[in-house]
Each structure stands twice: as structure tokens, then as C-alpha cells.
């Protein structure tokens, strides 16, 4: 087991339809953690952003932190 801690940064699009899409990996950690972070990020539940009363897509950078438990 590798004792890796750190942060994965993902550029994401939170869609008006309620879907969370990973657009690209901004910074990864490797060792399978990037894929784990992307899978977790796609499962984020959110309320779509609105503009003029209608739902719109919204892009954001998401930080997924991996920290070893004590």
C-alpha cells in the first residue's frame, strides 16, 4: 500500500441537466487516485446554477483531497 496524500484538481462542468462532467485533470496524484477522484466527482449532487430563471451549465475547479487516517 502506498501512503500517498495530496489533492487532485479537476476542471468540471455542472450541467443544467443535473449531470456533473469531468472536463480535464488539472493536477493529479497518480497511483489510481486520479481515477478515484474523477469517479467521486461525477457523483456530486448539486442544484444547477440559474440565470434569468433558467438552469445553466457552470464550470468550476473541484479539489478532491486524499488524506491518510490516523
Gaussian input, Z-matrix of N, CA and C with variables (Angstrom, degrees):
# hf/3-21g

backbone

0 1
 N
 C     1     B1
 C     2     B2     1     A1
 N     3     B3     2     A2     1     D1
 C     4     B4     3     A3     2     D2
 C     5     B5     4     A4     3     D3
 N     6     B6     5     A5     4     D4
 C     7     B7     6     A6     5     D5
 C     8     B8     7     A7     6     D6
 N     9     B9     8     A8     7     D7
 C    10    B10     9     A9     8     D8
 C    11    B11    10    A10     9     D9
 N    12    B12    11    A11    10    D10
 C    13    B13    12    A12    11    D11
 C    14    B14    13    A13    12    D12
 N    15    B15    14    A14    13    D13
 C    16    B16    15    A15    14    D14
 C    17    B17    16    A16    15    D15
 N    18    B18    17    A17    16    D16
 C    19    B19    18    A18    17    D17
 C    20    B20    19    A19    18    D18
 N    21    B21    20    A20    19    D19
 C    22    B22    21    A21    20    D20
 C    23    B23    22    A22    21    D21
 N    24    B24    23    A23    22    D22
 C    25    B25    24    A24    23    D23
 C    26    B26    25    A25    24    D24
 N    27    B27    26    A26    25    D25
 C    28    B28    27    A27    26    D26
 C    29    B29    28    A28    27    D27
 N    30    B30    29    A29    28    D28
 C    31    B31    30    A30    29    D29
 C    32    B32    31    A31    30    D30
 N    33    B33    32    A32    31    D31
 C    34    B34    33    A33    32    D32
 C    35    B35    34    A34    33    D33
 N    36    B36    35    A35    34    D34
 C    37    B37    36    A36    35    D35
 C    38    B38    37    A37    36    D36
 N    39    B39    38    A38    37    D37
 C    40    B40    39    A39    38    D38
 C    41    B41    40    A40    39    D39
 N    42    B42    41    A41    40    D40
 C    43    B43    42    A42    41    D41
 C    44    B44    43    A43    42    D42
 N    45    B45    44    A44    43    D43
 C    46    B46    45    A45    44    D44
 C    47    B47    46    A46    45    D45
 N    48    B48    47    A47    46    D46
 C    49    B49    48    A48    47    D47
 C    50    B50    49    A49    48    D48
 N    51    B51    50    A50    49    D49
 C    52    B52    51    A51    50    D50
 C    53    B53    52    A52    51    D51
 N    54    B54    53    A53    52    D52
 C    55    B55    54    A54    53    D53
 C    56    B56    55    A55    54    D54
 N    57    B57    56    A56    55    D55
 C    58    B58    57    A57    56    D56
 C    59    B59    58    A58    57    D57
 N    60    B60    59    A59    58    D58
 C    61    B61    60    A60    59    D59
 C    62    B62    61    A61    60    D60
 N    63    B63    62    A62    61    D61
 C    64    B64    63    A63    62    D62
 C    65    B65    64    A64    63    D63
 N    66    B66    65    A65    64    D64
 C    67    B67    66    A66    65    D65
 C    68    B68    67    A67    66    D66
 N    69    B69    68    A68    67    D67
 C    70    B70    69    A69    68    D68
 C    71    B71    70    A70    69    D69
 N    72    B72    71    A71    70    D70
 C    73    B73    72    A72    71    D71
 C    74    B74    73    A73    72    D72
 N    75    B75    74    A74    73    D73
 C    76    B76    75    A75    74    D74
 C    77    B77    76    A76    75    D75
 N    78    B78    77    A77    76    D76
 C    79    B79    78    A78    77    D77
 C    80    B80    79    A79    78    D78
 N    81    B81    80    A80    79    D79
 C    82    B82    81    A81    80    D80
 C    83    B83    82    A82    81    D81
 N    84    B84    83    A83    82    D82
 C    85    B85    84    A84    83    D83
 C    86    B86    85    A85    84    D84
 N    87    B87    86    A86    85    D85
 C    88    B88    87    A87    86    D86
 C    89    B89    88    A88    87    D87
 N    90    B90    89    A89    88    D88
 C    91    B91    90    A90    89    D89
 C    92    B92    91    A91    90    D90
 N    93    B93    92    A92    91    D91
 C    94    B94    93    A93    92    D92
 C    95    B95    94    A94    93    D93
 N    96    B96    95    A95    94    D94
 C    97    B97    96    A96    95    D95
 C    98    B98    97    A97    96    D96
 N    99    B99    98    A98    97    D97
 C   100   B100    99    A99    98    D98
 C   101   B101   100   A100    99    D99
 N   102   B102   101   A101   100   D100
 C   103   B103   102   A102   101   D101
 C   104   B104   103   A103   102   D102
 N   105   B105   104   A104   103   D103
 C   106   B106   105   A105   104   D104
 C   107   B107   106   A106   105   D105
 N   108   B108   107   A107   106   D106
 C   109   B109   108   A108   107   D107
 C   110   B110   109   A109   108   D108
 N   111   B111   110   A110   109   D109
 C   112   B112   111   A111   110   D110
 C   113   B113   112   A112   111   D111
 N   114   B114   113   A113   112   D112
 C   115   B115   114   A114   113   D113
 C   116   B116   115   A115   114   D114
 N   117   B117   116   A116   115   D115
 C   118   B118   117   A117   116   D116
 C   119   B119   118   A118   117   D117
 N   120   B120   119   A119   118   D118
 C   121   B121   120   A120   119   D119
 C   122   B122   121   A121   120   D120
 N   123   B123   122   A122   121   D121
 C   124   B124   123   A123   122   D122
 C   125   B125   124   A124   123   D123
 N   126   B126   125   A125   124   D124
 C   127   B127   126   A126   125   D125
 C   128   B128   127   A127   126   D126
 N   129   B129   128   A128   127   D127
 C   130   B130   129   A129   128   D128
 C   131   B131   130   A130   129   D129
 N   132   B132   131   A131   130   D130
 C   133   B133   132   A132   131   D131
 C   134   B134   133   A133   132   D132
 N   135   B135   134   A134   133   D133
 C   136   B136   135   A135   134   D134
 C   137   B137   136   A136   135   D135
 N   138   B138   137   A137   136   D136
 C   139   B139   138   A138   137   D137
 C   140   B140   139   A139   138   D138
 N   141   B141   140   A140   139   D139
 C   142   B142   141   A141   140   D140
 C   143   B143   142   A142   141   D141
 N   144   B144   143   A143   142   D142
 C   145   B145   144   A144   143   D143
 C   146   B146   145   A145   144   D144
 N   147   B147   146   A146   145   D145
 C   148   B148   147   A147   146   D146
 C   149   B149   148   A148   147   D147
 N   150   B150   149   A149   148   D148
 C   151   B151   150   A150   149   D149
 C   152   B152   151   A151   150   D150
 N   153   B153   152   A152   151   D151
 C   154   B154   153   A153   152   D152
 C   155   B155   154   A154   153   D153
 N   156   B156   155   A155   154   D154
 C   157   B157   156   A156   155   D155
 C   158   B158   157   A157   156   D156
 N   159   B159   158   A158   157   D157
 C   160   B160   159   A159   158   D158
 C   161   B161   160   A160   159   D159
 N   162   B162   161   A161   160   D160
 C   163   B163   162   A162   161   D161
 C   164   B164   163   A163   162   D162
 N   165   B165   164   A164   163   D163
 C   166   B166   165   A165   164   D164
 C   167   B167   166   A166   165   D165
 N   168   B168   167   A167   166   D166
 C   169   B169   168   A168   167   D167
 C   170   B170   169   A169   168   D168
 N   171   B171   170   A170   169   D169
 C   172   B172   171   A171   170   D170
 C   173   B173   172   A172   171   D171
 N   174   B174   173   A173   172   D172
 C   175   B175   174   A174   173   D173
 C   176   B176   175   A175   174   D174
 N   177   B177   176   A176   175   D175
 C   178   B178   177   A177   176   D176
 C   179   B179   178   A178   177   D177
 N   180   B180   179   A179   178   D178
 C   181   B181   180   A180   179   D179
 C   182   B182   181   A181   180   D180
 N   183   B183   182   A182   181   D181
 C   184   B184   183   A183   182   D182
 C   185   B185   184   A184   183   D183
 N   186   B186   185   A185   184   D184
 C   187   B187   186   A186   185   D185
 C   188   B188   187   A187   186   D186
 N   189   B189   188   A188   187   D187
 C   190   B190   189   A189   188   D188
 C   191   B191   190   A190   189   D189
 N   192   B192   191   A191   190   D190
 C   193   B193   192   A192   191   D191
 C   194   B194   193   A193   192   D192
 N   195   B195   194   A194   193   D193
 C   196   B196   195   A195   194   D194
 C   197   B197   196   A196   195   D195
 N   198   B198   197   A197   196   D196
 C   199   B199   198   A198   197   D197
 C   200   B200   199   A199   198   D198
 N   201   B201   200   A200   199   D199
 C   202   B202   201   A201   200   D200
 C   203   B203   202   A202   201   D201
 N   204   B204   203   A203   202   D202
 C   205   B205   204   A204   203   D203
 C   206   B206   205   A205   204   D204
 N   207   B207   206   A206   205   D205
 C   208   B208   207   A207   206   D206
 C   209   B209   208   A208   207   D207

   B1=1.4476
   B2=1.5227
   B3=1.3179
   B4=1.4532
   B5=1.5215
   B6=1.2944
   B7=1.4635
   B8=1.5219
   B9=1.3220
   B10=1.4612
   B11=1.5142
   B12=1.3135
   B13=1.4604
   B14=1.5179
   B15=1.3020
   B16=1.4568
   B17=1.5050
   B18=1.3228
   B19=1.4479
   B20=1.5276
   B21=1.3138
   B22=1.4573
   B23=1.5241
   B24=1.3306
   B25=1.4586
   B26=1.5249
   B27=1.3145
   B28=1.4598
   B29=1.5201
   B30=1.3304
   B31=1.4531
   B32=1.5177
   B33=1.3221
   B34=1.4513
   B35=1.5141
   B36=1.3218
   B37=1.4578
   B38=1.5216
   B39=1.3199
   B40=1.4494
   B41=1.5239
   B42=1.3151
   B43=1.4653
   B44=1.5237
   B45=1.3128
   B46=1.4574
   B47=1.5227
   B48=1.3230
   B49=1.4676
   B50=1.5182
   B51=1.3474
   B52=1.4613
   B53=1.5191
   B54=1.3379
   B55=1.4664
   B56=1.5212
   B57=1.3407
   B58=1.4645
   B59=1.5244
   B60=1.3286
   B61=1.4732
   B62=1.5217
   B63=1.3252
   B64=1.4572
   B65=1.5288
   B66=1.3304
   B67=1.4558
   B68=1.5195
   B69=1.3497
   B70=1.4698
   B71=1.5174
   B72=1.3167
   B73=1.4595
   B74=1.5255
   B75=1.3226
   B76=1.4616
   B77=1.5251
   B78=1.3402
   B79=1.4698
   B80=1.5189
   B81=1.3182
   B82=1.4509
   B83=1.5150
   B84=1.3337
   B85=1.4659
   B86=1.5325
   B87=1.3318
   B88=1.4614
   B89=1.5152
   B90=1.3307
   B91=1.4686
   B92=1.5268
   B93=1.3435
   B94=1.4555
   B95=1.5186
   B96=1.3328
   B97=1.4607
   B98=1.5270
   B99=1.3223
   B100=1.4709
   B101=1.5283
   B102=1.3222
   B103=1.4602
   B104=1.5226
   B105=1.3272
   B106=1.4618
   B107=1.5265
   B108=1.3283
   B109=1.4622
   B110=1.5287
   B111=1.3269
   B112=1.4649
   B113=1.5278
   B114=1.3235
   B115=1.4703
   B116=1.5283
   B117=1.3290
   B118=1.4645
   B119=1.5289
   B120=1.3111
   B121=1.4616
   B122=1.5306
   B123=1.3257
   B124=1.4669
   B125=1.5309
   B126=1.3193
   B127=1.4564
   B128=1.5233
   B129=1.3332
   B130=1.4677
   B131=1.5262
   B132=1.3185
   B133=1.4725
   B134=1.5157
   B135=1.3170
   B136=1.4560
   B137=1.5220
   B138=1.2913
   B139=1.4678
   B140=1.5248
   B141=1.3422
   B142=1.4690
   B143=1.5335
   B144=1.3170
   B145=1.4630
   B146=1.5228
   B147=1.3217
   B148=1.4649
   B149=1.5196
   B150=1.3049
   B151=1.4649
   B152=1.5168
   B153=1.3038
   B154=1.4687
   B155=1.5279
   B156=1.3296
   B157=1.4563
   B158=1.5179
   B159=1.3362
   B160=1.4676
   B161=1.5190
   B162=1.3213
   B163=1.4585
   B164=1.5258
   B165=1.3447
   B166=1.4644
   B167=1.5243
   B168=1.3349
   B169=1.4576
   B170=1.5235
   B171=1.3488
   B172=1.4602
   B173=1.5175
   B174=1.3187
   B175=1.4675
   B176=1.5216
   B177=1.3347
   B178=1.4661
   B179=1.5256
   B180=1.3222
   B181=1.4635
   B182=1.5275
   B183=1.3239
   B184=1.4648
   B185=1.5235
   B186=1.3293
   B187=1.4614
   B188=1.5305
   B189=1.3255
   B190=1.4667
   B191=1.5250
   B192=1.3267
   B193=1.4654
   B194=1.5209
   B195=1.3272
   B196=1.4603
   B197=1.5189
   B198=1.3448
   B199=1.4597
   B200=1.5167
   B201=1.3165
   B202=1.4589
   B203=1.5215
   B204=1.3094
   B205=1.4699
   B206=1.5249
   B207=1.3093
   B208=1.4799
   B209=1.4971
   A1=109.64
   A2=115.96
   A3=120.79
   A4=109.27
   A5=116.02
   A6=120.97
   A7=108.77
   A8=115.62
   A9=121.44
   A10=109.61
   A11=114.63
   A12=121.61
   A13=107.49
   A14=115.52
   A15=119.34
   A16=111.12
   A17=114.14
   A18=121.08
   A19=109.55
   A20=115.82
   A21=122.58
   A22=106.55
   A23=116.39
   A24=121.24
   A25=108.71
   A26=115.70
   A27=121.99
   A28=109.57
   A29=116.48
   A30=119.74
   A31=106.09
   A32=116.39
   A33=121.42
   A34=111.33
   A35=113.77
   A36=120.81
   A37=107.07
   A38=115.18
   A39=121.58
   A40=105.73
   A41=115.83
   A42=122.34
   A43=112.39
   A44=114.57
   A45=121.86
   A46=111.03
   A47=116.82
   A48=122.32
   A49=112.86
   A50=117.69
   A51=121.42
   A52=113.74
   A53=116.98
   A54=121.45
   A55=110.06
   A56=116.64
   A57=122.26
   A58=107.46
   A59=117.32
   A60=122.39
   A61=110.10
   A62=115.78
   A63=120.91
   A64=106.84
   A65=116.77
   A66=121.11
   A67=111.56
   A68=115.96
   A69=119.66
   A70=110.19
   A71=113.96
   A72=121.77
   A73=107.12
   A74=117.14
   A75=121.16
   A76=109.39
   A77=115.53
   A78=121.02
   A79=108.28
   A80=116.21
   A81=121.07
   A82=112.53
   A83=114.79
   A84=122.07
   A85=112.38
   A86=116.96
   A87=119.82
   A88=111.14
   A89=116.21
   A90=124.05
   A91=112.70
   A92=117.51
   A93=121.19
   A94=114.83
   A95=116.86
   A96=119.95
   A97=112.21
   A98=116.88
   A99=120.15
   A100=110.14
   A101=116.60
   A102=121.30
   A103=111.28
   A104=116.34
   A105=121.16
   A106=110.57
   A107=116.32
   A108=120.73
   A109=110.68
   A110=117.24
   A111=121.11
   A112=110.53
   A113=117.11
   A114=120.76
   A115=110.43
   A116=117.06
   A117=120.65
   A118=110.46
   A119=116.83
   A120=120.99
   A121=111.60
   A122=117.17
   A123=119.71
   A124=111.25
   A125=117.38
   A126=121.82
   A127=114.43
   A128=116.94
   A129=120.02
   A130=109.73
   A131=115.30
   A132=120.97
   A133=107.70
   A134=115.95
   A135=120.41
   A136=109.92
   A137=114.93
   A138=121.99
   A139=106.05
   A140=118.24
   A141=120.17
   A142=112.62
   A143=114.95
   A144=121.07
   A145=108.46
   A146=115.71
   A147=119.18
   A148=110.43
   A149=114.45
   A150=122.00
   A151=106.90
   A152=116.15
   A153=121.66
   A154=111.78
   A155=115.85
   A156=121.32
   A157=116.02
   A158=117.50
   A159=119.67
   A160=111.60
   A161=116.54
   A162=121.73
   A163=110.19
   A164=116.03
   A165=122.23
   A166=109.82
   A167=115.64
   A168=121.22
   A169=109.08
   A170=115.95
   A171=121.30
   A172=108.89
   A173=117.52
   A174=122.09
   A175=110.09
   A176=116.05
   A177=121.01
   A178=109.64
   A179=115.62
   A180=122.12
   A181=107.07
   A182=115.72
   A183=121.82
   A184=108.83
   A185=116.30
   A186=123.29
   A187=107.87
   A188=116.77
   A189=121.97
   A190=106.29
   A191=116.53
   A192=121.58
   A193=109.82
   A194=115.70
   A195=122.88
   A196=107.32
   A197=115.31
   A198=120.96
   A199=108.04
   A200=116.53
   A201=120.84
   A202=110.39
   A203=116.00
   A204=121.02
   A205=108.97
   A206=115.69
   A207=120.73
   A208=110.68
   D1=131.77
   D2=178.55
   D3=-90.40
   D4=133.17
   D5=178.64
   D6=-92.26
   D7=81.33
   D8=-177.29
   D9=-109.67
   D10=129.10
   D11=173.10
   D12=-122.93
   D13=155.78
   D14=176.16
   D15=152.95
   D16=-164.55
   D17=-172.11
   D18=-129.52
   D19=134.43
   D20=172.88
   D21=-104.42
   D22=131.01
   D23=178.57
   D24=-109.51
   D25=127.88
   D26=-178.88
   D27=-123.31
   D28=134.59
   D29=169.89
   D30=-87.36
   D31=124.60
   D32=-173.76
   D33=-126.37
   D34=157.45
   D35=171.63
   D36=-120.49
   D37=123.20
   D38=175.21
   D39=-98.39
   D40=108.76
   D41=-169.17
   D42=-84.23
   D43=153.75
   D44=177.12
   D45=-59.61
   D46=-25.15
   D47=-179.47
   D48=-78.39
   D49=-8.85
   D50=-178.26
   D51=97.15
   D52=2.29
   D53=178.95
   D54=-89.45
   D55=140.36
   D56=174.49
   D57=-105.62
   D58=121.15
   D59=-177.70
   D60=-115.62
   D61=135.87
   D62=172.89
   D63=-85.93
   D64=118.80
   D65=179.97
   D66=-86.23
   D67=-42.30
   D68=177.90
   D69=-165.72
   D70=158.96
   D71=175.26
   D72=-87.96
   D73=118.40
   D74=178.83
   D75=-81.76
   D76=-46.10
   D77=177.46
   D78=-149.69
   D79=130.71
   D80=-178.42
   D81=-119.00
   D82=174.99
   D83=179.07
   D84=-115.26
   D85=-19.04
   D86=-175.68
   D87=78.14
   D88=-165.62
   D89=177.10
   D90=56.36
   D91=28.58
   D92=178.86
   D93=84.28
   D94=-7.86
   D95=-177.39
   D96=-72.67
   D97=-29.36
   D98=179.28
   D99=-63.68
   D100=-44.93
   D101=179.00
   D102=-65.69
   D103=-39.09
   D104=178.09
   D105=-64.12
   D106=-42.58
   D107=179.03
   D108=-64.35
   D109=-43.03
   D110=-179.68
   D111=-63.21
   D112=-42.26
   D113=179.09
   D114=-63.63
   D115=-42.38
   D116=178.72
   D117=-64.79
   D118=-41.12
   D119=-178.14
   D120=-66.06
   D121=-36.87
   D122=178.32
   D123=-65.32
   D124=-20.18
   D125=179.87
   D126=-91.48
   D127=2.57
   D128=-179.84
   D129=-62.59
   D130=132.16
   D131=175.35
   D132=-97.45
   D133=138.06
   D134=-176.73
   D135=-155.86
   D136=162.94
   D137=172.35
   D138=-99.12
   D139=124.91
   D140=-176.89
   D141=-57.35
   D142=146.82
   D143=174.31
   D144=-64.81
   D145=153.90
   D146=178.89
   D147=-126.67
   D148=150.99
   D149=173.64
   D150=-142.89
   D151=128.28
   D152=-178.97
   D153=52.58
   D154=37.72
   D155=175.60
   D156=83.05
   D157=-2.09
   D158=-179.99
   D159=-118.69
   D160=152.01
   D161=179.13
   D162=-69.64
   D163=141.10
   D164=179.59
   D165=-135.75
   D166=157.93
   D167=173.46
   D168=-71.83
   D169=150.52
   D170=179.79
   D171=-142.73
   D172=126.61
   D173=177.78
   D174=-95.25
   D175=144.93
   D176=179.98
   D177=-156.46
   D178=158.65
   D179=171.85
   D180=-95.76
   D181=126.14
   D182=-178.79
   D183=-109.49
   D184=133.98
   D185=179.49
   D186=-104.68
   D187=120.70
   D188=174.64
   D189=-110.54
   D190=118.38
   D191=-175.23
   D192=-102.04
   D193=130.23
   D194=174.26
   D195=-108.20
   D196=120.88
   D197=-177.76
   D198=-135.35
   D199=132.66
   D200=178.74
   D201=-70.65
   D202=139.62
   D203=178.06
   D204=-77.07
   D205=149.75
   D206=178.14
   D207=-83.72

